[in-house]
Amino acid sequence: MIENNETIDEFLARHADEVEEAVRKAAAQEIMPRWRRLAAHEVDEKAGPHDLVTDADRKAELYLTEVLAALLPGSVVVGEEAVHANPASYEAIRGEAPVWIVDPVDGTRQFVHGDPGFCTLVALARHGVVHASWTYAPADDRLATAVRGRGAFLDGERLYAGPPEPGRDLRVATSHPDYTTDDQKRALRPLRTPGVAPRACGSAGLEYLAVARGESDATAFSWEAAWDHAAGLLLVEEAGGTHLTRTGEPFRITGGNDLPFTAARDAATARRVVALLSDGA
């Protein structure tokens, strides 16, 4: 718990390992035992056939909600499945209390299909600022972490995104067409241009990790749900990258962004992607 008016940074210095343990336990107890073993009754649709939820999502979120709230008394948890049940609970992101932003299974469709391309995302924020994040890919047992001002790491190794190689097409992960409206598709269409190689994204969390590792150059996403973005945006920032909306401002987890937006390996790439996206406005 936060004691004697300590800051979030001081809390993290004492308890970051316990957060990591909670993330790993949620995956070990609630997610991985169901991977490639899901029964039909353990999978439901939310908004349609492409928007899936499983017992793994629900139970892992419940586990993390209990553990994280107890670890930091006075904090609140905003989880994807809880917000689906009660949309008003999303407003806690804009409140005064520290907030844990949780996506228990990011890439549920991949999870349901038995693909390893899914992860668990946790971020700790306050007043719209993300202070720390955990991105855990349990199928590969890879954990990426970031603390604001202290760098980004993958399995303990420092991450540096670095600029893209000159002369190569930009590799850009974009919003998946199955989750994109006609207007959003039009806004993303300018990326189909010489010098850019767009592709549909998988798990947003793993796409951000790819940018932080320098394996991908940028993202171009057209939705705001903080559980998909908070952890990854800090990871990219702490690896030396940046993120911008079409107004040239950083993406705000509290909402009201001019979409689509980008997260990129470096500032020049971010500006290039935003300039193209602005052509679709």
N, C-alpha and C positions, 0 to 999 in steps of 0.2 A: 504494500500500500504506500501511497505518498504520505510521508511523515514530515512534520515541522516545516511545512511550506516549501518542500523541495520542488525543484523544477521537473518537467518531464524528462529533460536530459539526465538529471540525477536519478530519476526513477529508472530510466533505461539502463544506466550504468550498473544498477543493482539487480535488475530483473529481466534483462533482455534474454538471458539463457532460459528463464522460465517460460517466456513467451515462445521461444523456439521449441521447447519441450512440449508445450501445449499443442502447437501446430503439428508436430510429429506424431503425438499421441492421437489427435483427432483423425489423422490419416490412417494410422496403424489400427485403430479400434473400429472406426466407422466407415472408412472409404475403401481401403485396400481389400478387406475381407469380402466386399461386394463387387469388386472389379472383375469383370468377365464371369460373374456368378449371379447377376441380377435376374430375379424372377419377374414375370410380366407385371405382377401386382405392385412391384417396387418402383415402377416407372410411370410417371404421369405427365400430361401436357399442361402447360400454364396458358400461354396465349395462342398456342397453335402447335402443329406437329413438329416445328423446329425449335420450340421453346420447351425444353424438357426439365423435369425435376425428378430426383430419385430419393429413395430412403437414405442414401449416403449423404446427399446434400443436406437434408433436413437434420439428420442425427449428428453430423459433424458440426453443423452450425449451432445446434443446441449445446453440444459439448464445449465449443469455443466460447459461446456466450456466457456460460456458467463460469468457466475457468478465468477468462479474461476480466470479467466484471469483478470477480473476487480478488484478482491480483491487483487491480487498481480501483479501490473503493471510490465511489463518486463518478466513475466513468460510465458511459453508456455504450451499447453495441448496436451498430446498424449493419444488419446482415441481409443478404439478398432475399432469403426465403421469408424472414420476418417482415420485410417491407412488402413482399408480395401479399402476405396475409393482412398487413395493416400499413397501407401506403403513407399514412401520416407519420409513422415512426422515422421516415427518412429525414424529417425536419431536424432531428438531433444533430445532424452534421453541421447545421448552422447555429447550434446552441453554444452555451458557455462551457459545458462539461467536456473533458477529454472524451474522444469517441474512437472506439475500435471499429474499423470498417472491414467487413468480413465477406469473402466469397468462398464458401466451403469447397465447392468444386467448380472451378472456372474451366469451361470446356466440357460441360455436361454431355453434350452430344458425342464427343470423342469418348468420354467415359462409358456411355451407354453402348457404344459400338465396339468397346474393347481396345480402343486405341490408347497408347500411353500419353497422348498430347493433352493432358489436363493438369491442373495444379490447384493448390489451396493458397488463397491470398489473404493476408492480414496487414492492415496499416493502422497506425496510431496517429491521430490528428487532433488539433485543437485550434479553434478560431480559423478554420480553413487552411491551416498549415499542416502538412504531413511531416511528422517527426521521425517516423521509423516504419520500415516495412519488411515483410517476410513473404517470399515466394517459394513455395515448396512443391516440387514435382515428385510425388511419391513413387510413381512407377519406375523412375530412374534414380530415386533417392538423391535428388539434387536440391540444395537449399541456397537461395540467394537472399541476402539481407542488405539493408541500407539504413543508416542513421544520418540524419541531416548534419552536414558538415564533417562527417567522419568517413565518408566513402561508401562504395558498394562492393560487395563480395559474393563470390559463388564458391560454396564449400571452402570458405576461408581464404580464397585467392582473390586479390584485388581486381576489380573490373575497370577497364579503360575502354570506352567506346571508340575514340579516335575518329578522324575524318574518313570518309569513303575514299577508295582508290580513285585517283583522277582518270577520267576517260571511260569509266565503266558505268553502265546503266544503273540508276538508283534502284535498289531493291526496297519496295514499299509494300507493307502489309496494309490492306484496306478493309473496311467493314464488309463482312460477308454478305453476299447478295440475298441470302435467305432471311437476313435480319434487317434489310435495308428497304426503305420506301422508294418510290419512283423519284421523289424530289431529292432524296439523299444520293441516289444513283447518279442523277444529273450533276449534283455538286461534286461528285468524285470523278466524273467523266474526264475532266481536263488532265488527269494523271495518265490517261492513255495517249502518250505523246512520245516522240523519239527521245531517248535518253533516260526514260523511266520505265521500270519493269514492275507494274503493280500486280498484286496477287491477293486473293481472298484470305483473310486471317483465319487462324484457328483460335486457340485459347488466347485471349488478350494478354493475360499475364505472361505467357511464354513468348508472345511477340515482343513485349517490352524487354524481357530478358535477352532476346536475340539482338535487339538494338543496343542494349547495355554491353553486350559481348562483342559488338562489331560484326555480327553474323548477318544482320539486316541493317538497312540504312535509316529507315523511318517507318512510322505508322501514319495512317490517315483514317481516323475514326469519326463516326457521325452520331455517336450517342454519348450521354453524359453520366450514366450510372457510376457512382463513385467506387463501388466495390470492384468494378472492372479496371479502373484506372489508377486509383490512389497509390497502391503499392508499386506498380510499374513505373509511374511517372517519377517517383522519388528515386527508384533504382537507376533510371536513365540519367536523371540530374546528377546523382552522386558518382556516376561513371563518366561524367564530363559532357553529357548531352544536354538537350534542352527541349522545351515544348512550347508551342505557340498556337493560338487560335487565328482565325482569318483577320482579326483586328490587330494582330501583332502582339497581343498580350498573352501571358502564360495562361494555361488552362486552370480554371478554378474548380475545385471539387465541390464547392457550394452551389455551382450551377450558374446559369445565365451566360453561357459561352456562345460565341459565334462559331457555329459548326459548319463543316468538319474542322478538326484540329489535327495537329501533328506532334509526334515526339520523334526526335531525330538524334543522330550521333553527334552532331555539332550544329552550331548556330547557322552556318552558311547553308547546310542542308535543310534545316527547318525553314529558313526564309525562302528557299527555292520551292519547297513543297507548298508553303502557304501562298506564295505568289501564283502557283498553278491553281490551287483551290479557290483563290479569289476570282479567277477567271470563270469559275462556275457559279458565282453568286448571282 
